[in-house]
Amino acid sequence: MIVTVNDRLGSKATVPCLPSDTVGDLKVLVAAQIGRAPREILLKRQGERPFKDFITLGDYSIQNGVQLDLEIGTGD
Amino acid sequence: MADAVSIEQNNKIRAALGLKPLPVPGADHDDSDSSSEDEDPASTLESREAMASENWKKMQDDAEAKRKREERNAAIKRARDLAQRDAKLEGSTLGEAGGAEDTKAWLMQAKKRQKKIEKERARKLAEELEERERAAEYSAADLAGIKVGHQVGDFDGGEDHILTLKDTTIDENEEEGDELENLDLKEREAATERLELKKRKPAYDPTEENTGILAQYDEEIDGKKRKRFTLDAKGFTEEEREAKRQEVTNKLKMNIVSLDFEAETPASDYMDVSEVKIKKPKKKKAKATKRRAVLDDEDLDPAAESTGTPNANAMDVDTNNGVPVSAPAPRKWAGEDISFVDDDDLQASLTRQRRAAFKKRQKVRPEDLARQLREEESQTPTEVGTPDGNEEEPGLVIDETSEFVSNLQKPTLPERRERQISTPADESRAKSEGQDEPEHAGDVDMERTYNDIEDDEDLRERIKRDEEAQSRQHISTTGLEEEATLDQGLGATLSMLKQRGLVKGSDAADKNSLHRDRHNFLQEKTRLETEAEKRARQQRERDRASGKLDRMSAREREEHARWENKQRDQQDARHMAEVFNREYKPDVQLKYTDEYGRAMNQKEAFKHLSHQFHGKGSGKMKTEKRLKKMEEEKKREAMSALDSSQHTGMNNAMGATARKNRQAGVRLG
């Protein structure tokens, strides 16, 4: 499945992944595309709380073609 | 959309991260054969077939195993049942036993066996009988503690009553226990109750005893009062026993002293024959002779004798005339003697009666009482009664009748007492005269002629008058004390006025001491004056005697005298002043009287003085009011003390408070 990550400031990335991947893995993939350290990435659905690293995408019910918000995370 | 390149790149990254590679759409078809076996077993037809056959085989095996297991179980069960069935049939059978022994032995055995069986049966029967008997032995003891829902009095002695257990709910039964009742009686009670309700009685019946005004609500508040009693083991009711116990305690307590002696049976005038003890003192003889003398007197003076009671007062008057009268003396003496002897008899009989009453009322000892009770019980166990009526008498009965009777008797008492009081003096006189009576005996007729005969009429009248006065004095119609009157002297008047509150009891002691002090002071003063005068005279005498005056000229003498007088006066005055200061205690009283001579109190006096000072009095209305008030006061003072219509005399305070509270009322008694 393909997940789109957008920070609405100009950087947008589409990442192919599996539902069994964790959010932390996705962050590494995204970091490889946009050139930012994975610990500075914060992913969230719009209007929801940020995703936690150790939970899989399937558990967050993230499906093919979903767009996630990308923000700068503090790393903790 | 991500293309294949990006996916491949991604897969590289994922491999670096240690993640599962993404499936690449193009690569799927390439390695489907290689991966189909291990990844998807049911993807090909053969594999599916193989799987199906495997499945079938597996299923067949399972079924076989199951069947075998069930078979085994059934076999086990069958074996167990068989074993159980055989266990019942253990021991020697009839055929086997018969076969084993010979006939004779079997017969012997059979007899023995029969005996055994019979014994067993008898034992069982006996047990059963015993059980039945135990059940049938239903006595009064079984009824102990069971309540009966009727009064004891409801059961007439004549007929039998069948009591059944009361029909209650389980709750009620738990609370109250079993209760017996008779259906007939219950119905009768209900009927009477209905009738009572129909009667429409007034709620409060004042004639009924021991009921309060609100007695009608007792039933609603406390619930209906149930009449019931409880049976005990002997068939008595517990209430009966309680009553008996109460009675015993009453008897033990009942050592109450009755205050009136035989109030209901007046003493018989005639002595009982058994009681008569004839003692013949020599006094009797003397009395006989005297009696004869009196008879002689009676012959001579029937009129005087017929007047009845010889009166002590009359005799006193006779002697008071100053004439030593010996003639009436014997008559009086004889009369007194007779009455005296009469009194003696009366006293004797009274004491005898008293003693008898006291004996009868001797202490009831507890053991006697117990014995008596036991006897009583043995005679009639249930009956509650006392054979001795006297013991049951209440201590003191005050009812209307006895009160009435005592009121009737009252007036006679003082008279008798007076007579008794008057006797000693008279008696002594009588004795003194009785001693010299023998000498006078002959002269009796002669001496009594003058005084008595002329006094006869007077005497009779006086006696009558005295009696009337006495009766008037002692019998008052109302039972109250008669009001004091003013015709009895100053003391009586004063006491009456005090009683009515018109004259205040002053602090007499204080006043008296004050008065005495004053008197003493005056006496002392006069004594001092006379003493001083005496001293002056003595000094003058001394001067004259010493010749002191002789040497002086007339003028000098005069001068000297004047000087001396002055000196003396000074000394006396000083002395008097000293005494005055020491002893004089003035008693100051400001008393004002108005124009009618009434004493005025402080307020009135002030008003009076003020009016005098200003030269004009109060107006017409005020004067009238004052006069009216004075009039009322006068009227009130003149009113009887016993007149309760107005607030006077002895009910002054009460009347005042009543008037203040605006209450109407009459004070009774």
Interface residues (C-beta under 8 A of the other chain):
Chain A: I2 T14 V15 P16 C17 L18 S20 D21 D25 V28 L29 A32
Chain B: M1 A2 S6 I7 N10 I13 R14 L17 L19 K20 L22
